């Protein structure tokens, strides 16, 4: 499972770099400062959690505790929901679909998944070291 986490982290990391470059060089031509900030938040949180996923993979290799495996899966899900909802919201705004602002209500669910992943990681490490 740790190899799957590493592979997923590398793809998500590459995607974060691509999205970050797009946001820095092209998106500013189409987006308002507010929507650009939203997009940058999505990229930043994705990148932070790519490193969290890599760390989780390394920990899981040494301590194959179920909670650490769950943490890795939650990091992936959290990135998809948190950053993904912000990417979708940005794209719809750029396309002129303002009526889909409600998608922003999904973002906190992704945040909750990320927080839960951190807690599972901490508890999994603690259980192994007891």
C-alpha positions in Angstrom: 0.0 0.0 0.0 2.9 2.4 0.7 4.0 2.2 -2.9 0.5 3.1 -4.1 0.6 6.2 -1.7 3.9 7.2 -3.1 2.8 6.8 -6.7 -0.4 8.8 -6.0 1.5 11.5 -4.3 3.9 11.9 -7.3 0.9 12.3 -9.7 -0.9 14.7 -7.4 2.4 16.6 -6.9 2.9 17.0 -10.6 -0.7 18.1 -11.0 -0.2 20.7 -8.3 2.8 22.1 -10.1 0.8 22.2 -13.4 -2.1 23.9 -11.7 0.2 26.3 -9.9 1.9 27.3 -13.1 -1.4 27.7 -14.8 -2.7 29.9 -12.0 0.5 32.0 -11.9 0.8 32.5 -15.7 -2.6 32.2 -17.4 -5.5 32.2 -14.9 -4.8 35.8 -13.8 -5.9 36.9 -17.3 -9.4 35.4 -16.8 -10.1 35.5 -13.0 -10.9 38.1 -10.5 -8.4 38.5 -7.6 -10.9 36.7 -5.3 -11.3 33.6 -7.6 -7.5 33.6 -8.2 -7.0 33.5 -4.4 -9.4 30.6 -4.2 -7.5 28.7 -6.9 -4.2 29.4 -5.1 -5.6 28.0 -1.9 -6.6 24.8 -3.7 -3.0 24.4 -5.1 -1.4 25.2 -1.8 -3.4 22.7 0.2 -2.9 20.1 -2.5 0.8 20.6 -2.3 1.0 20.5 1.5 -0.9 17.2 1.5 1.1 15.6 -1.2 4.0 15.8 1.3 1.7 14.5 4.1 0.8 11.6 1.8 4.5 10.9 1.1 5.3 11.0 4.8 2.3 8.7 5.5 3.7 6.2 2.9 7.1 6.1 4.6 5.6 5.7 8.0 3.2 3.0 6.8 6.1 1.0 5.3 7.8 0.9 8.7 4.6 0.7 10.8 1.8 -1.1 8.9 -1.0 0.0 11.2 -4.5 0.1 9.8 -5.0 3.7 11.0 -2.0 4.9 9.1 -3.4 3.3 5.9 -6.7 5.0 6.6 -4.9 8.3 7.0 -3.3 7.9 3.5 -6.7 7.2 2.0 -8.2 10.2 3.8 -5.4 12.5 2.6 -6.2 11.4 -1.0 -9.9 11.9 -0.5 -9.5 15.2 1.3 -7.3 16.6 -1.5 -9.8 15.5 -4.1 -12.8 17.0 -2.3 -11.1 20.1 -0.8 -8.9 21.2 -3.7 -11.1 19.6 -6.4 -14.2 21.5 -5.3 -12.2 24.8 -5.5 -10.8 23.9 -8.9 -14.3 23.1 -10.2 -15.7 26.3 -8.7 -12.9 28.3 -10.4 -13.5 26.7 -13.7 -17.2 27.2 -13.6 -16.7 30.9 -12.6 -14.3 31.4 -15.5 -16.9 29.8 -17.8 -19.5 32.2 -16.6 -21.6 29.8 -14.5 -22.1 31.9 -11.3 -25.0 29.8 -10.2 -22.7 27.0 -9.0 -21.2 28.9 -6.1 -22.9 26.3 -3.9 -20.1 24.0 -4.8 -18.0 25.9 -2.3 -20.2 24.3 0.4 -18.5 21.0 -0.4 -15.0 22.3 0.4 -15.3 22.1 4.2 -16.1 18.3 3.8 -12.6 18.0 2.2 -11.1 20.0 5.0 -12.7 17.6 7.5 -11.3 14.6 5.6 -7.8 16.2 5.8 -8.1 16.9 9.5 -9.3 13.4 10.1 -6.4 12.1 8.2 -4.0 14.0 10.4 -5.7 12.6 13.5 -5.6 9.0 12.2 -2.0 9.4 11.4 -1.2 10.7 14.9 -3.2 8.0 16.6 -1.7 5.3 14.3 1.8 6.4 15.1 1.0 6.5 18.8 -0.6 3.1 18.8 2.5 1.6 17.2 5.0 3.3 19.6 3.1 2.2 22.7 
